[in-house]
Amino acid sequence: MPPQHHLAPAGAAPPLSRKAPGPLRNPWGQQEGLRARYPRLEQDVSADVVVVGAGLSGLCTAYRLLRAGKSVVVLEARVVGSGSSGRGLGVITPWIDDTYLEVERTLGLEAARSVAASHRAAADFVRRLVAEEGIQCGLQEVEAAVAARLSPSPAAAHAQQPYTAGQQRQAQEGADAGVGTGVAGDGGAQLSAYQQQQLAWQRRQEERQARREEDRAARALREELAACCRADVEGGHVGLRRRAGGEADEVLLLPGGLNLHPQQLLAGLAEAVTRRGGRIYENSRAKGGKVTGPAGGRVQLLDAPHTATATQAVVLATHSPINRNQLWVHDRQLPKRSYTLGISVGVIERGAAAAAAWDCWGGVGGGWVPKGSVPAHFRQFVALAPPRGGSGVLGALLAAAAAAATGSAQKQQVSVRLAPLPAGHHMVQGEGGGGAASGASIESNKELLLVHGALHHHGHDEKQYGDPWGELEAWARERFPMSGRTLYCWTGSDYYPADLLGLYGRDPLDLSRPPVYVLTGHGGQEWTGAVLGSEAVAGAICGAPPPWAPAYRPSRFVPGALAKYTSELALYFATVAVSLLKHVLPRSLEDVAGLVAPGAVEERLEPGQGRVVQQGLLKVALYRDGRGQLHRHSALCTHLGCCVEWNPLDSTFDCPCHGSQYDACGGCLHGPAVADLEDLGGPLAAAATGRPLQALKGLRSSPPAKDAGGGGGGAATGGI
């Protein structure tokens, strides 16, 4: 019987798990296949360079430095591949999500050319790495595609929804009253001549509006193509590409993109680092907290008395640097969360052997499509929000200041990629949406349609999350009728600088010797950004930075981005102020009750639920695990003291100020924080400290519930 794929957290618990739910499953095997392959740091060590974080940016930096003759030590808080890059899309793209036109208008033409050159360099490095080191990661050359509009035509929309909203209400009212709706073919009276004229007029208006949107989208794509040409992006052109079902998309096509398997490349890269003399230490969480990070080249472990000492440089490749440089790093970039779906797409060949299977499995409408019906340009695809006017293409495509402050334009930007289905997964009858579920399986060229988007600010109030996966799924199924069953859904996070480009280079406030370098702010393109950022940092350490590196220098100030800086700083300080006030000000009647009767909310907390509640004058992060045990931690983020919020989709506590994340049991998942939330004790501690309500609750006699989640807890700040 084929393995079942659920959307629940993975059940495999890593060694540091403390009953916290694990991360949501993704198709890269991040939950099932990860294990410690390298030792923990058990003694003091030294090297030319110490890299903190064994994600993509850290390992690429270490590899480049080793090729240049440097000795390197890499410290990883968890295991290789457990961080953000291990659950990314695995995409190296020649395009930048904020558009070359936006970069040119904000930062200048030379900056746009630097971006294009750096993206080419990133793709070239990955090609050489895979070839020279023999890494098997499913590397695939693809043509990246960008569309400013991707929706069914008005005719198709009317075919799917023949009634307007008003007519639907009329139909429902008529059905309730036992009267026909007046629409031909429904068994009732025909529409009057006036109603038919109104309906025809409304459809003409909709078609005109759709044509206007298509015209604006076409102009936007050509403006972006012109910007790509000015930036020396190679091979860009606009063309028509057809989808299954007959719909055609006008897209901007850019050759030179790469798709790969993230976990396989990370594992192969780590092996290449050790083969060349690098030393990787897993489960070795570095201590942070200084303004610019480790001083004097000494990187001390948080939970052990051992130190890694660098003689030439320290590199913080920890997604967000584990320091407290507010002015030039943390205040310049906003943390945002994103969501990804993995939808099955079965692809079979039409031949004599497959004809019976084709008929049995429902054809195109059932999620099975002929081989080649999924166009190649969907292997790496970005769909921008439809342009809605504004001043120039910038206003039509991505509203600059508003996007920096709210991310509203980027929230509607959706990335699509086709990826192989994980080995061992067999598409069973009924999984693709067609046929009776008899349990039979057939071999096929199986693929996943990965849909990524629904961006929002990190650390939402728990009531604001909504259903981002449902929004993405509705978007995907409307535009890709070959979509089958949703097999995976997971989340990610990234940092978005106000001036569009990542921060790769020496920490601007660092005056120490040896210097401290940072890699952060990938802006949603962490695989491309991590690779090119590693070249900028490794080149700076070796004294030979690439010519495009100044565009990514963290100390840069761009006058053209002043409006973006201002709007983002205003949003940042407002977020910090609100988060600090949350510690003492009640937010609801429930918090008011917490002032009077601390612990009242704990009684109503169900297994698997978490909450940030008022207890006395401070907020407390509560979580009740699957066995009914209550975990109580301070809601004070260990980075700079903001109030964390409960994330009901990931079952984590998220900091809205700088993007730190903690598992449900208070363990730090990623920085800039490095320490766990302060443990306030369970029922026994409550009894000892004179909190009788909690003590009585802990002494209840009730059968333990099944644990709600597997692993993922007790983690530490790892690399991206």
PLY file of the C-alpha trace (Angstrom):
ply
format ascii 1.0
element vertex 720
property float x
property float y
property float z
element edge 719
property int vertex1
property int vertex2
end_header
0.00 0.00 0.00
1.48 3.39 -0.88
2.59 5.64 1.99
0.07 8.14 3.22
0.93 11.83 3.03
-0.76 14.05 5.56
-0.54 17.77 6.24
0.12 17.14 9.93
3.51 17.79 11.54
6.13 15.11 11.04
6.32 12.41 13.64
10.08 11.88 13.76
11.47 13.59 16.84
15.07 14.83 16.86
17.13 14.31 20.04
16.31 17.75 21.49
12.54 17.42 21.14
10.49 18.36 24.19
7.01 17.41 23.03
6.85 20.47 20.79
5.12 19.96 17.43
7.58 19.53 14.60
7.78 21.64 11.48
5.20 21.05 8.77
6.22 18.50 6.16
7.86 19.47 2.90
8.85 17.27 -0.05
12.62 17.64 0.56
12.70 15.14 3.44
13.75 17.76 5.98
11.87 15.95 8.74
12.44 12.31 7.83
16.00 12.27 6.48
17.94 14.70 8.67
20.34 13.34 11.26
23.59 14.47 12.82
26.49 13.60 10.51
29.16 15.74 12.13
30.41 15.91 15.73
29.56 18.46 18.39
32.27 20.93 19.38
33.86 19.39 22.49
37.09 21.41 22.70
38.51 24.80 21.84
39.46 25.15 18.17
40.91 27.87 15.94
40.97 28.62 12.22
41.48 31.49 9.80
37.70 31.96 9.54
34.82 30.84 11.77
31.45 30.58 9.99
28.35 30.51 12.21
25.54 28.67 10.44
25.75 25.62 8.16
22.95 26.56 5.79
23.46 27.45 2.15
25.10 30.84 2.74
27.43 29.48 5.43
28.49 26.37 3.52
29.00 28.28 0.25
31.14 30.83 2.06
33.18 28.08 3.72
33.65 26.27 0.41
34.87 29.39 -1.37
37.30 30.20 1.44
38.68 26.66 1.44
39.23 26.91 -2.32
41.19 30.11 -1.61
43.48 28.33 0.87
41.88 29.43 4.17
41.24 27.12 7.11
37.58 27.16 8.14
35.46 26.04 11.10
31.67 25.92 10.66
29.35 25.91 13.69
25.76 24.72 13.26
23.21 24.95 16.07
21.19 21.98 14.84
22.15 19.85 11.84
23.04 20.67 8.25
19.85 21.32 6.27
17.59 21.99 9.27
17.31 25.73 8.64
15.47 27.96 6.20
17.36 26.96 3.05
16.56 23.31 3.73
12.86 23.99 3.15
13.23 26.56 0.36
12.18 26.14 -3.25
15.68 25.30 -4.49
15.58 27.94 -7.23
18.44 29.99 -8.69
16.88 32.65 -10.88
18.18 35.36 -13.24
15.32 37.64 -12.18
14.85 39.73 -9.04
11.43 39.70 -7.41
11.30 43.48 -6.99
11.84 43.81 -10.79
14.83 45.31 -12.59
12.75 48.38 -13.36
12.19 48.98 -9.65
15.89 48.47 -8.87
16.91 50.87 -11.65
14.50 53.58 -10.52
15.42 53.24 -6.85
19.13 52.45 -6.91
20.26 53.40 -10.40
21.24 51.64 -13.61
24.65 50.53 -12.33
23.00 48.79 -9.38
20.62 46.98 -11.75
23.60 45.83 -13.83
25.33 44.64 -10.67
22.23 42.62 -9.73
22.11 40.96 -13.15
25.84 40.14 -13.03
25.57 38.73 -9.51
22.63 36.48 -10.43
24.59 35.13 -13.40
27.56 34.50 -11.13
25.37 32.61 -8.66
24.06 30.27 -11.36
27.56 29.72 -12.76
28.90 28.84 -9.30
26.19 26.23 -8.69
26.83 24.64 -12.09
30.57 24.39 -11.39
30.02 23.14 -7.86
27.72 20.34 -8.92
29.99 19.30 -11.79
33.31 19.44 -9.92
32.11 17.86 -6.68
29.81 15.31 -8.29
26.75 16.34 -6.27
23.56 14.50 -7.23
20.84 17.07 -6.61
18.61 16.87 -9.68
20.08 20.04 -11.17
17.93 21.20 -14.07
18.42 24.08 -16.49
15.17 25.98 -16.86
13.84 29.15 -18.44
12.52 31.52 -15.79
9.21 33.18 -16.65
7.38 36.23 -15.28
3.75 37.17 -15.90
1.96 40.31 -14.77
-1.43 38.66 -15.25
-2.33 35.01 -14.95
-6.06 34.34 -14.85
-8.69 32.63 -16.99
-10.17 34.61 -19.84
-13.58 36.29 -19.35
-15.21 33.65 -21.55
-13.74 30.88 -19.43
-14.81 32.66 -16.27
-18.40 32.95 -17.54
-18.38 29.31 -18.56
-17.50 28.38 -14.99
-19.85 30.95 -13.40
-22.75 31.78 -15.74
-24.62 33.91 -13.20
-23.59 37.21 -11.72
-23.71 37.66 -7.97
-27.09 39.39 -8.23
-28.48 36.64 -10.41
-27.21 34.02 -7.96
-29.10 35.76 -5.17
-32.17 35.94 -7.41
-31.82 32.26 -8.22
-31.54 31.35 -4.54
-34.55 33.49 -3.62
-36.51 31.97 -6.48
-35.58 28.46 -5.42
-36.67 29.19 -1.85
-39.99 30.52 -3.14
-40.41 27.70 -5.67
-40.15 30.12 -8.60
-37.86 29.79 -11.67
-34.94 32.13 -11.95
-35.77 33.30 -15.41
-32.55 31.96 -16.87
-32.92 29.85 -19.98
-32.62 26.17 -19.30
-33.37 26.20 -15.59
-36.95 25.10 -15.90
-38.42 28.56 -15.21
-39.37 31.60 -17.27
-36.95 33.25 -19.68
-35.16 36.52 -18.86
-36.96 39.59 -20.04
-35.49 41.59 -22.92
-34.37 44.30 -20.50
-32.63 41.76 -18.24
-30.90 40.18 -21.21
-29.64 43.61 -22.31
-28.36 44.32 -18.78
-26.57 40.97 -18.65
-24.99 41.48 -22.07
-23.90 45.00 -21.10
-22.34 43.75 -17.87
-20.40 41.06 -19.70
-19.12 43.56 -22.26
-17.95 45.79 -19.42
-16.13 42.88 -17.78
-14.48 41.94 -21.08
-13.40 45.56 -21.65
-11.94 45.71 -18.15
-10.13 42.42 -18.73
-8.70 43.73 -22.00
-7.53 46.92 -20.26
-5.80 44.81 -17.61
-4.19 42.68 -20.30
-2.97 45.80 -22.10
-1.49 47.21 -18.90
0.13 43.87 -18.12
1.59 43.69 -21.63
3.02 47.21 -21.31
4.41 46.36 -17.89
6.16 43.25 -19.22
7.70 45.21 -22.08
8.87 47.94 -19.73
10.44 45.27 -17.56
12.02 43.66 -20.64
13.52 47.03 -21.56
14.89 47.35 -18.01
16.35 43.83 -18.29
18.08 44.81 -21.54
19.53 47.95 -19.95
20.75 45.84 -17.03
22.49 43.41 -19.44
20.27 40.45 -18.57
21.08 37.91 -21.26
18.48 36.37 -23.55
15.36 38.03 -22.16
12.30 38.16 -24.44
8.50 38.29 -24.25
6.57 35.40 -25.72
3.27 33.54 -25.62
3.15 30.21 -23.83
0.13 27.90 -23.67
-1.14 26.02 -20.66
-3.15 22.83 -20.50
-6.74 23.75 -21.25
-5.90 26.17 -24.06
-5.23 29.36 -22.07
-2.22 31.36 -23.28
0.06 33.47 -21.10
2.16 36.38 -22.30
5.29 36.03 -20.22
8.74 37.53 -19.88
11.19 34.66 -20.47
14.71 34.72 -19.03
17.06 31.80 -19.73
19.67 30.68 -17.24
17.54 29.56 -14.27
18.29 26.47 -12.20
16.05 24.12 -10.22
17.47 21.60 -7.76
16.78 19.52 -4.65
17.70 21.68 -1.62
18.55 18.92 0.85
20.63 16.95 -1.61
22.70 19.97 -2.58
23.25 20.98 1.07
24.38 17.47 2.00
26.73 17.29 -0.99
28.11 20.76 -0.27
28.82 19.84 3.37
30.73 16.75 2.21
32.72 18.90 -0.22
33.62 21.29 2.61
34.95 18.48 4.80
36.81 16.85 1.89
38.69 20.12 1.37
39.72 20.32 5.02
36.85 22.25 6.57
35.57 21.29 10.01
31.80 21.23 10.61
30.41 20.97 14.14
26.70 20.28 14.54
24.53 20.79 17.63
26.92 23.60 18.60
24.88 26.73 19.25
26.93 29.94 19.14
26.43 32.65 21.72
25.38 36.04 20.41
24.14 39.27 21.92
26.95 41.75 21.26
26.20 44.81 19.15
28.13 43.35 16.20
28.36 39.75 17.36
31.45 37.90 18.59
34.36 40.21 19.48
38.04 39.45 19.11
37.31 36.52 16.82
36.10 34.39 19.74
32.84 32.54 19.11
31.68 30.92 22.34
29.07 28.19 22.58
25.89 29.11 24.42
25.58 25.90 26.46
29.19 24.71 26.73
32.53 26.27 27.77
34.14 25.74 24.35
35.26 28.44 21.93
36.05 28.63 18.21
38.61 31.37 17.57
39.08 33.07 14.19
42.32 34.82 13.24
41.08 36.56 10.08
37.27 36.84 10.12
33.98 35.73 11.66
30.99 35.19 9.35
27.43 35.30 10.72
25.38 33.26 8.24
22.40 32.72 10.56
19.46 33.94 8.48
19.38 37.08 10.63
22.67 37.96 12.37
22.88 36.92 16.03
23.86 40.42 17.12
22.15 43.62 18.21
23.08 45.97 15.41
19.73 47.70 15.23
20.62 50.74 13.17
22.33 49.19 10.16
21.01 45.63 10.05
17.86 44.73 11.98
16.07 48.06 11.51
16.68 48.03 7.75
14.84 44.82 6.97
11.39 43.51 7.82
10.78 39.85 8.71
7.98 38.25 6.71
6.42 34.81 6.57
5.46 32.97 3.40
3.54 29.80 2.58
4.08 26.96 0.12
1.83 24.21 -1.22
2.87 21.00 -2.95
0.11 19.83 -5.31
0.40 16.54 -7.19
0.43 16.62 -10.97
0.48 13.20 -12.60
2.09 13.07 -16.03
1.70 9.96 -18.20
2.43 9.22 -21.84
-0.38 8.40 -24.20
0.48 5.07 -25.68
-1.04 1.66 -26.13
0.11 0.58 -22.68
-1.28 3.72 -21.03
-4.58 4.05 -22.91
-6.56 1.97 -20.43
-4.98 3.75 -17.49
-5.76 7.11 -19.10
-9.45 6.30 -19.42
-9.60 4.81 -15.92
-7.90 7.70 -14.20
-10.06 10.49 -15.46
-7.93 12.19 -18.14
-7.07 15.86 -17.95
-9.93 16.78 -15.66
-8.88 14.19 -13.08
-5.39 15.58 -12.43
-3.64 13.36 -15.02
-2.41 15.11 -18.13
-0.47 13.96 -21.19
3.28 14.27 -20.95
4.23 17.72 -22.23
0.91 19.33 -21.35
2.56 21.09 -18.43
4.57 23.77 -20.25
8.27 24.09 -19.54
7.97 27.70 -18.45
6.05 26.63 -15.35
9.21 24.96 -14.06
10.23 28.34 -12.72
7.47 30.91 -12.80
6.53 34.15 -11.02
3.03 35.64 -11.30
2.83 39.29 -10.27
-0.31 41.03 -9.08
-2.36 42.31 -12.03
-1.47 45.98 -12.70
-4.15 48.41 -11.56
-2.94 51.65 -13.06
-0.84 54.21 -11.25
1.99 56.41 -12.40
4.04 54.45 -14.88
4.86 50.77 -14.79
6.25 51.10 -11.28
2.86 52.08 -9.98
1.24 49.36 -12.06
3.59 46.51 -11.19
4.87 47.03 -7.67
3.96 50.11 -5.65
7.28 51.01 -4.11
6.64 52.76 -0.85
3.48 50.81 -0.09
5.23 47.53 -0.77
8.05 48.46 1.60
5.60 49.33 4.34
2.93 46.69 3.93
4.11 44.14 1.40
0.66 44.34 -0.20
1.98 44.03 -3.74
4.41 41.28 -2.86
1.69 39.44 -0.96
-0.06 38.85 -4.27
3.13 37.76 -5.99
3.11 34.00 -6.42
6.02 31.78 -7.44
5.45 28.42 -9.11
7.88 25.60 -9.66
7.57 22.01 -10.87
9.57 19.49 -8.84
9.82 15.68 -8.84
7.60 13.85 -6.38
9.67 12.32 -3.55
10.96 8.81 -4.17
8.67 6.06 -2.95
5.45 8.03 -3.39
3.03 6.30 -5.77
0.07 8.19 -7.15
-2.94 6.07 -6.30
-6.27 6.04 -8.02
-8.35 8.93 -6.70
-5.29 10.92 -5.55
-5.21 13.01 -8.68
-8.91 13.77 -8.35
-10.38 11.30 -10.83
-11.62 7.72 -10.75
-12.78 5.55 -7.88
-10.36 5.04 -5.02
-9.57 1.38 -5.47
-6.03 1.65 -4.08
-4.34 0.64 -7.36
-1.17 2.44 -8.36
0.62 3.04 -11.64
4.18 4.13 -12.38
4.44 7.56 -14.00
6.58 10.62 -14.35
5.27 12.19 -11.18
5.68 15.84 -10.33
4.72 18.37 -7.71
3.40 21.81 -8.51
4.96 24.01 -5.79
3.01 27.24 -5.23
4.67 29.84 -2.99
3.30 33.18 -1.80
0.78 34.75 0.65
3.41 37.00 2.22
2.66 38.76 5.50
4.54 40.34 8.39
6.18 37.99 10.87
4.52 37.77 14.29
0.89 38.45 13.41
-1.69 38.44 16.16
-3.04 34.88 16.15
-6.48 36.06 15.00
-5.06 37.61 11.80
-3.62 34.52 10.11
-6.68 33.48 8.14
-6.20 30.67 5.63
-3.14 31.47 3.46
-2.84 27.90 2.18
-6.48 27.95 1.16
-5.91 31.20 -0.75
-2.91 29.72 -2.56
-4.78 26.51 -3.35
-7.75 28.42 -4.77
-5.36 30.51 -6.87
-3.60 27.40 -8.17
-6.70 25.39 -8.98
-8.31 28.27 -10.84
-5.28 28.69 -13.09
-3.96 25.12 -13.28
-6.88 22.74 -13.88
-4.50 19.77 -14.00
-3.85 20.14 -10.26
-4.44 17.03 -8.20
-4.38 16.50 -4.45
-2.51 18.81 -2.09
0.20 16.66 -0.52
2.35 19.19 1.31
1.99 22.56 2.94
4.68 24.37 4.89
5.91 27.83 5.80
9.11 29.84 5.61
10.49 33.21 6.54
12.84 35.76 5.05
14.00 39.33 5.54
13.15 42.15 3.15
15.49 45.19 3.11
13.95 48.59 2.46
16.31 49.28 -0.44
15.57 45.96 -2.17
19.03 44.30 -2.07
20.56 41.88 0.42
23.15 42.83 3.03
26.35 40.93 2.23
29.60 42.21 3.69
31.24 43.57 6.81
28.94 44.62 9.66
28.75 48.44 9.39
29.23 49.02 13.15
32.02 46.49 13.54
35.38 47.92 14.65
36.84 44.69 15.99
39.78 42.69 14.76
39.28 40.27 13.13
36.20 41.73 11.39
32.65 40.36 11.51
30.74 39.78 8.26
26.99 39.24 7.79
24.78 37.62 5.15
21.09 38.49 5.46
18.15 40.15 3.73
17.58 37.85 0.74
14.17 39.38 0.05
12.38 36.12 -0.71
15.11 34.78 -3.02
17.24 33.09 -0.40
18.83 30.48 -2.65
20.01 33.03 -5.20
20.90 35.56 -2.49
22.79 33.10 -0.32
24.98 31.94 -3.20
25.86 35.39 -4.51
26.22 36.75 -0.96
28.79 34.09 -0.16
30.90 35.27 -3.11
30.76 38.88 -1.90
31.78 37.94 1.66
34.44 35.37 0.74
35.89 37.80 -1.81
36.07 40.57 0.80
37.86 38.28 3.28
40.37 37.18 0.63
40.90 40.74 -0.61
39.37 40.15 -4.04
35.65 41.03 -3.97
33.67 40.71 -7.21
33.03 43.97 -9.09
29.32 43.91 -8.26
29.82 43.51 -4.47
29.47 47.25 -3.56
25.77 47.11 -4.53
25.21 44.72 -1.60
27.46 46.45 0.95
25.57 46.64 4.30
26.87 50.16 5.00
25.35 51.61 1.83
22.96 54.54 1.88
20.95 55.21 -1.26
19.24 58.63 -1.52
16.75 57.22 -4.02
15.50 54.81 -1.36
14.84 57.51 1.25
11.06 57.09 1.00
11.45 53.35 1.48
13.76 53.83 4.46
11.32 56.27 6.05
8.23 54.09 5.58
9.98 50.95 6.77
11.51 52.63 9.82
8.11 54.07 10.73
6.57 50.60 10.49
9.46 49.09 12.44
9.29 51.55 15.34
5.51 51.25 15.48
5.84 47.46 15.65
8.44 47.66 18.42
6.40 50.18 20.42
3.22 48.11 20.19
5.10 44.92 21.05
6.69 46.48 24.14
3.36 47.91 25.28
1.75 44.49 24.96
3.80 43.33 27.94
1.90 45.54 30.37
-1.31 46.66 28.64
-4.25 44.23 28.44
-5.35 43.59 24.84
-8.73 42.04 25.55
-11.20 41.16 28.27
-9.32 37.89 28.62
-6.18 39.84 29.53
-8.17 41.92 32.01
-9.29 38.67 33.65
-5.63 37.63 33.74
-4.83 40.69 35.84
-7.39 39.66 38.44
-7.17 35.86 38.28
-3.82 34.72 36.82
-4.11 31.23 35.43
-7.78 31.38 34.47
-6.96 31.01 30.77
-4.81 27.96 31.46
-7.90 26.02 32.51
-9.48 26.48 29.07
-6.37 25.68 27.02
-6.90 22.47 25.03
-4.10 19.98 24.15
-2.13 21.23 21.16
-3.14 24.85 21.74
-0.91 27.79 22.61
-1.63 31.32 23.73
0.06 34.49 24.96
-1.91 35.56 28.04
-1.83 38.17 30.75
-0.70 36.93 34.15
-0.34 39.76 36.61
1.52 42.62 34.98
3.36 40.57 32.35
2.56 38.30 29.41
3.18 34.55 29.53
3.55 32.13 26.61
1.47 29.02 27.29
1.33 25.71 25.45
-0.44 22.50 26.40
1.10 19.47 24.71
-0.71 16.37 23.51
-0.36 14.66 26.88
-2.03 17.56 28.65
1.12 18.94 30.24
1.27 22.73 30.39
4.44 24.58 29.38
4.84 28.12 30.71
7.46 30.53 29.41
8.04 34.24 29.49
6.64 35.99 26.41
9.74 38.22 26.41
11.85 37.62 23.28
15.43 36.90 24.35
16.84 39.11 21.59
15.63 42.58 22.59
12.58 41.97 24.75
9.61 42.32 22.38
6.43 40.38 23.14
6.13 37.19 21.10
2.85 36.08 19.52
1.36 32.60 19.11
1.46 31.32 15.53
-1.43 28.81 15.20
-0.33 27.54 11.78
3.23 26.58 12.76
2.52 26.05 16.48
5.34 28.44 17.36
5.87 31.69 19.21
7.02 34.42 16.78
8.62 37.78 17.52
7.14 40.59 15.37
10.12 42.93 15.84
13.07 41.07 14.31
11.73 37.66 13.28
12.99 35.36 16.03
10.97 32.17 16.34
10.53 29.71 19.20
8.90 26.32 19.25
5.83 25.69 21.38
8.01 24.63 24.31
10.12 27.79 24.18
13.13 26.43 22.27
14.80 28.92 19.92
14.33 27.90 16.27
16.06 30.80 14.53
17.51 34.19 15.33
18.51 36.82 15.78
17.74 35.42 19.24
19.90 32.51 20.40
18.56 31.74 23.88
15.32 29.91 24.66
12.36 31.66 26.24
12.65 31.79 30.02
11.00 28.74 31.57
8.50 29.82 34.24
7.95 26.28 35.48
5.14 23.77 35.31
2.58 22.68 37.91
5.18 21.55 40.46
7.01 24.84 40.23
3.68 26.62 40.54
2.93 24.80 43.79
6.37 25.64 45.18
5.98 29.34 44.37
2.51 29.67 45.84
0.38 29.64 42.69
-2.35 27.23 43.88
-4.59 27.38 40.81
-1.85 26.06 38.54
-0.77 23.49 41.13
-4.29 22.10 41.43
-4.56 21.94 37.67
-1.35 19.93 37.48
-2.60 17.43 40.09
-5.74 16.55 38.17
-6.19 12.88 37.40
-6.94 12.54 33.72
-5.74 10.06 31.11
-2.92 11.47 28.95
-3.84 12.39 25.41
-1.87 11.29 22.42
1.05 13.60 21.72
0.09 16.11 19.04
3.43 16.45 17.36
6.77 14.96 16.76
10.08 16.69 16.66
11.44 20.05 15.96
11.62 21.39 19.49
14.65 22.44 21.40
16.32 23.69 18.28
18.77 26.51 18.05
19.64 29.29 15.74
20.91 27.60 12.61
22.11 28.74 9.25
20.04 29.40 6.22
0 1
1 2
2 3
3 4
4 5
5 6
6 7
7 8
8 9
9 10
10 11
11 12
12 13
13 14
14 15
15 16
16 17
17 18
18 19
19 20
20 21
21 22
22 23
23 24
24 25
25 26
26 27
27 28
28 29
29 30
30 31
31 32
32 33
33 34
34 35
35 36
36 37
37 38
38 39
39 40
40 41
41 42
42 43
43 44
44 45
45 46
46 47
47 48
48 49
49 50
50 51
51 52
52 53
53 54
54 55
55 56
56 57
57 58
58 59
59 60
60 61
61 62
62 63
63 64
64 65
65 66
66 67
67 68
68 69
69 70
70 71
71 72
72 73
73 74
74 75
75 76
76 77
77 78
78 79
79 80
80 81
81 82
82 83
83 84
84 85
85 86
86 87
87 88
88 89
89 90
90 91
91 92
92 93
93 94
94 95
95 96
96 97
97 98
98 99
99 100
100 101
101 102
102 103
103 104
104 105
105 106
106 107
107 108
108 109
109 110
110 111
111 112
112 113
113 114
114 115
115 116
116 117
117 118
118 119
119 120
120 121
121 122
122 123
123 124
124 125
125 126
126 127
127 128
128 129
129 130
130 131
131 132
132 133
133 134
134 135
135 136
136 137
137 138
138 139
139 140
140 141
141 142
142 143
143 144
144 145
145 146
146 147
147 148
148 149
149 150
150 151
151 152
152 153
153 154
154 155
155 156
156 157
157 158
158 159
159 160
160 161
161 162
162 163
163 164
164 165
165 166
166 167
167 168
168 169
169 170
170 171
171 172
172 173
173 174
174 175
175 176
176 177
177 178
178 179
179 180
180 181
181 182
182 183
183 184
184 185
185 186
186 187
187 188
188 189
189 190
190 191
191 192
192 193
193 194
194 195
195 196
196 197
197 198
198 199
199 200
200 201
201 202
202 203
203 204
204 205
205 206
206 207
207 208
208 209
209 210
210 211
211 212
212 213
213 214
214 215
215 216
216 217
217 218
218 219
219 220
220 221
221 222
222 223
223 224
224 225
225 226
226 227
227 228
228 229
229 230
230 231
231 232
232 233
233 234
234 235
235 236
236 237
237 238
238 239
239 240
240 241
241 242
242 243
243 244
244 245
245 246
246 247
247 248
248 249
249 250
250 251
251 252
252 253
253 254
254 255
255 256
256 257
257 258
258 259
259 260
260 261
261 262
262 263
263 264
264 265
265 266
266 267
267 268
268 269
269 270
270 271
271 272
272 273
273 274
274 275
275 276
276 277
277 278
278 279
279 280
280 281
281 282
282 283
283 284
284 285
285 286
286 287
287 288
288 289
289 290
290 291
291 292
292 293
293 294
294 295
295 296
296 297
297 298
298 299
299 300
300 301
301 302
302 303
303 304
304 305
305 306
306 307
307 308
308 309
309 310
310 311
311 312
312 313
313 314
314 315
315 316
316 317
317 318
318 319
319 320
320 321
321 322
322 323
323 324
324 325
325 326
326 327
327 328
328 329
329 330
330 331
331 332
332 333
333 334
334 335
335 336
336 337
337 338
338 339
339 340
340 341
341 342
342 343
343 344
344 345
345 346
346 347
347 348
348 349
349 350
350 351
351 352
352 353
353 354
354 355
355 356
356 357
357 358
358 359
359 360
360 361
361 362
362 363
363 364
364 365
365 366
366 367
367 368
368 369
369 370
370 371
371 372
372 373
373 374
374 375
375 376
376 377
377 378
378 379
379 380
380 381
381 382
382 383
383 384
384 385
385 386
386 387
387 388
388 389
389 390
390 391
391 392
392 393
393 394
394 395
395 396
396 397
397 398
398 399
399 400
400 401
401 402
402 403
403 404
404 405
405 406
406 407
407 408
408 409
409 410
410 411
411 412
412 413
413 414
414 415
415 416
416 417
417 418
418 419
419 420
420 421
421 422
422 423
423 424
424 425
425 426
426 427
427 428
428 429
429 430
430 431
431 432
432 433
433 434
434 435
435 436
436 437
437 438
438 439
439 440
440 441
441 442
442 443
443 444
444 445
445 446
446 447
447 448
448 449
449 450
450 451
451 452
452 453
453 454
454 455
455 456
456 457
457 458
458 459
459 460
460 461
461 462
462 463
463 464
464 465
465 466
466 467
467 468
468 469
469 470
470 471
471 472
472 473
473 474
474 475
475 476
476 477
477 478
478 479
479 480
480 481
481 482
482 483
483 484
484 485
485 486
486 487
487 488
488 489
489 490
490 491
491 492
492 493
493 494
494 495
495 496
496 497
497 498
498 499
499 500
500 501
501 502
502 503
503 504
504 505
505 506
506 507
507 508
508 509
509 510
510 511
511 512
512 513
513 514
514 515
515 516
516 517
517 518
518 519
519 520
520 521
521 522
522 523
523 524
524 525
525 526
526 527
527 528
528 529
529 530
530 531
531 532
532 533
533 534
534 535
535 536
536 537
537 538
538 539
539 540
540 541
541 542
542 543
543 544
544 545
545 546
546 547
547 548
548 549
549 550
550 551
551 552
552 553
553 554
554 555
555 556
556 557
557 558
558 559
559 560
560 561
561 562
562 563
563 564
564 565
565 566
566 567
567 568
568 569
569 570
570 571
571 572
572 573
573 574
574 575
575 576
576 577
577 578
578 579
579 580
580 581
581 582
582 583
583 584
584 585
585 586
586 587
587 588
588 589
589 590
590 591
591 592
592 593
593 594
594 595
595 596
596 597
597 598
598 599
599 600
600 601
601 602
602 603
603 604
604 605
605 606
606 607
607 608
608 609
609 610
610 611
611 612
612 613
613 614
614 615
615 616
616 617
617 618
618 619
619 620
620 621
621 622
622 623
623 624
624 625
625 626
626 627
627 628
628 629
629 630
630 631
631 632
632 633
633 634
634 635
635 636
636 637
637 638
638 639
639 640
640 641
641 642
642 643
643 644
644 645
645 646
646 647
647 648
648 649
649 650
650 651
651 652
652 653
653 654
654 655
655 656
656 657
657 658
658 659
659 660
660 661
661 662
662 663
663 664
664 665
665 666
666 667
667 668
668 669
669 670
670 671
671 672
672 673
673 674
674 675
675 676
676 677
677 678
678 679
679 680
680 681
681 682
682 683
683 684
684 685
685 686
686 687
687 688
688 689
689 690
690 691
691 692
692 693
693 694
694 695
695 696
696 697
697 698
698 699
699 700
700 701
701 702
702 703
703 704
704 705
705 706
706 707
707 708
708 709
709 710
710 711
711 712
712 713
713 714
714 715
715 716
716 717
717 718
718 719
